[in-house]
Amino acid sequence: MPLITVLSLIWLFIEKQPMSIVSNQAYYTFWYVIPTLPMFLLFTYLLPKFGSWLTLIFGNMITLVIFYVDAHLLKNFGVNLF
């Protein structure tokens, strides 16, 4: 993820995008990564128990729930993810 983010920022610089777009890319990447982190922890725990497909489905469902809750909590602090 960090490599892809850095490459996308470099690409935006090469395309001579305004600094506001480059800055927004970095800012929102930070806020969108936070809800995905619990999935990686759950993945390592659930994989031996349920196998890859069920673990991926469950991990994505948990990520969506956490993202939804996170977006509503962050709205109270002026961060609008929707």
KOLSE-270975 format. One line per 3 residues: number of its first residue (from 0); their letters; for each residue x, y, z of N, C-alpha, C. Coordinates in steps of 0.001 Angstrom, whole numbers, plus 524288, in hexadecimal, padded with zeros to 5 digits. Each point is the difference from the previous one (the first is absolute). Layout:
<sites>
NUM) a) X:Y:Z:X:Y:Z:X:Y:Z  ...
</sites>
This chain:
<sites>
0) mpl) 8032B:7FB58:80000:7FCD5:804A8:80000:8035D:804F2:80000  803F3:8006C:80355:8031C:804CA:7FFCE:802B3:800BF:7FABD  801D5:7FBCE:7FD9E:80292:80080:7FAEE:7FC37:80202:7FBDF
3) itv) 7FB54:7FDE3:7FFDC:7FC10:801B7:7FC34:7FE8F:805B0:800F6  7FF82:80180:804E6:7FEBB:80570:80146:8044B:803A6:7FE30  804DB:7FEA0:80115:80464:8034A:7FE57:80030:80051:7FA0B
6) lsl) 7FF29:7FBA5:7FD5F:80000:80014:7FA44:7FB95:80365:7FDDB  7FB74:7FFCB:80275:7FBB4:80351:7FE2A:80123:805C8:800FF  80292:8013A:80451:8017F:80574:800FF:80407:801D7:7FBFF
9) iwl) 803BF:7FCA4:7FEC3:803DF:80161:7FC00:7FD4F:800D8:7FAC8  7FC4F:7FCAA:7FEB6:7FD24:8007C:7FB1E:7FD19:8053F:7FFCD  7FD91:80179:80450:7FD50:8050C:8002A:803D2:80484:7FF34
12) fie) 804B7:7FF9A:8024E:803F8:80409:7FF2D:801A2:8003A:7FA4E  800E0:7FB77:7FDA5:801AF:7FFD0:7FA86:7FBD9:8025A:7FC6E  7FB0E:7FF04:80138:7FBBC:80232:7FCE4:7FEFE:805BF:8012D
15) kqp) 8032F:8022E:8037A:7FF9B:80589:80175:7FA8E:8016F:8020B  7FDF4:7FC90:8034F:7FB02:80110:80288:800C2:8043C:8041D  7FBF9:802F2:80127:80074:803FB:80419:8016B:7FD84:80542
18) msi) 802D3:802F3:8031E:801A6:7FE0B:8051C:7FB5B:7FE86:8036B  7FB8F:80283:7FF3F:7FB67:7FEA9:80321:7FE38:7FA68:7FEE1  80059:7FE4C:7FB28:7FE80:7FAA4:7FEAA:803DE:7FC1E:8024E
21) vsn) 80509:80136:7FFA6:80404:7FC8D:8022F:7FF58:7FFAA:805EA  7FF0C:80466:8026A:7FF41:80024:805A5:7FB24:7FCF2:8019E  7FBBD:800AC:7FD29:7FB33:7FD10:80134:800D5:7FA27:7FF6B
24) qay) 802FD:7FE74:7FC18:80113:7FA71:7FF3D:802A7:7FDB7:804DC  803F9:802A3:801E7:802CC:7FE1B:8049D:7FC86:80027:804DE  7FD0A:8042E:80099:7FCA4:800B2:80493:7FBDB:7FBB9:80052
27) ytf) 7FD30:7FF2F:7FBBA:7FBCC:7FC26:8001A:80209:7FA69:7FFFD  80494:7FF11:7FDD5:80254:7FACC:8005B:800CC:7FE91:805B8  801E2:803B3:8030E:800BA:7FF0F:80598:7FAE3:7FE5B:8028C
30) wyv) 7FBD2:802F4:7FF0E:7FB0D:7FEEB:8029D:7FD6F:7FB07:7FE0A  800FE:7FE71:7FB20:7FDB5:7FB2A:7FDF2:80316:7FB2C:80197  804E5:800A0:80180:80327:7FB80:801A0:7FE83:7FE37:8057F
33) ipt) 7FEB8:8039D:80365:7FEE2:7FEB4:80579:7FBD2:7FBB8:80088  7FB86:80051:7FD3E:7FC16:7FBD7:800AD:801AD:7FAB1:7FDCE  80406:7FFD8:7FCC9:801A5:7FAFA:7FDC9:803C0:7FD0E:80390
36) lpm) 8026D:80299:803A8:803F3:7FD79:8033F:7FDEC:7FB6F:80342  7FB57:8006F:8026C:7FE0F:7FB78:802F3:7FF3A:7FB24:7FC94  7FEC9:800C3:7FAFF:7FF3F:7FB87:7FC92:804F2:7FCB0:7FFA2
39) fll) 80478:80273:7FFD1:804E2:7FD13:7FF94:8010A:7FCC6:804F0  7FEA4:8022F:8047B:8008D:7FD03:804DA:7FC34:7FB69:80025  7FB1D:800FB:7FE90:7FC21:7FBD2:7FFE5:80160:7FBDD:7FBF2
42) fty) 8022A:801A9:7FBAD:8015B:7FC5C:7FBCF:803CA:7FBD4:801EF  80401:8019B:802C8:803DA:7FC31:801DC:7FDA9:7FC46:803FC  7FC29:801D2:802EF:7FD74:7FCAD:803E8:7FC03:7FC45:7FD7C
45) llp) 7FCF8:801F8:7FC3A:7FBBE:7FCFC:7FDBC:801A9:7FC4F:7FB9D  80442:80120:7FD64:80199:7FCDC:7FB7F:8008E:7FA2F:80139  802AE:7FE83:80429:8006A:7FA5F:80115:7FAC0:7FD77:8016C
48) kfg) 7FC54:80316:801FF:7FB07:7FDDC:801C2:7FBFE:7FF70:7FB98  7FFEC:803C5:7FC5E:7FBD6:80033:7FC16:801D6:7FF8D:7FA5B  80506:80029:7FF0B:801E3:7FFD4:7FA9E:7FFF8:80560:7FD82
51) swl) 80205:80044:7FB4F:800F7:80519:7FD97:7FB09:802E7:7FE5D  7FC45:7FD5F:7FD7E:7FB77:802D5:7FDF6:7FC80:8021B:80452  7FEC0:7FCCF:803C4:7FCB4:801E5:80450:802C6:80445:8031C
54) tli) 80516:7FF63:800AD:802F7:803F4:802D7:7FFFE:80529:7FD03  800B0:7FFD6:7FAE0:7FFDA:804CC:7FCD9:7FAA4:8028E:8002E  7FBEC:7FCE5:7FF9B:7FAB7:80228:8002A:7FEF2:80278:80554
57) fgn) 8013F:7FD2E:8042D:7FF23:8020E:80538:80355:804E3:80102  804E3:7FFD6:7FE4F:80378:80481:800AE:7FDFD:804D5:7FD39  7FDF3:7FF4A:7FB46:7FDD9:80472:7FD20:7FB06:8020F:8027E
60) mit) 7FCC5:7FC7F:80202:7FB40:801BC:802AC:8015A:80321:804E6  803BD:7FE19:802FD:801B7:802D0:804B0:80244:80555:7FE82  80313:8002C:7FBD8:8024D:804F2:7FE3D:7FBC0:803E6:7FE89
63) lvi) 7FBF9:7FE42:7FD51:7FBBA:80384:7FE8E:7FD2C:8021C:804C8  7FF0C:7FCA4:803CF:7FD67:801C3:804CD:8036F:803F3:802DD  804FC:7FEC9:80088:80394:8038F:802B5:80073:80521:7FD0C
66) fyv) 80033:7FFB9:7FACC:80046:804D3:7FCF0:7FB26:8035C:800E0  7FB71:7FD9A:7FFF2:7FB21:802E2:800CD:7FFF2:802B2:80554  80166:7FD23:80414:80029:8023A:80545:8042E:8043F:80054
69) dah) 80487:7FEF2:7FDCE:80457:803B8:8000B:7FE87:80512:7FD30  7FD71:7FF86:7FB89:7FE79:804A7:7FD02:7FC38:8035D:80320  7FC5E:7FD7C:802B8:7FC43:80308:80323:8029D:80279:804CA
72) llk) 803A9:7FD45:8025B:802D6:8024E:8046E:80371:8048A:7FE49  802A6:7FF58:7FB9A:80384:80419:7FE2F:7FD16:804DA:7FE31  7FB18:7FF57:7FE6B:7FCE5:80485:7FE62:7FF82:803E2:80478
75) nfg) 7FFF4:7FE0B:804E5:7FFB6:80373:80496:804DD:80363:8008E  80455:7FE55:7FD8D:804E3:802E4:80054:80141:802EA:7FAF1  7FC27:80062:7FC80:800BD:80301:7FB36:80282:7FCFE:7FB81
78) vnl) 80086:7FADA:8007E:80225:7FCD1:7FBCA:7FB67:7FD52:7FD4C  7FEF3:8017C:7FB1A:7FB89:7FDE8:7FD27:801EC:7FC01:7FC04  7FEDE:7FAF9:800F1:801BE:7FBD4:7FC8B:7FBC4:7FE51:7FC22
81) f) 7FB39:801C5:800B7:7FBC8:7FEA2:7FC4E:7FF5C:80435:7FC00
</sites>
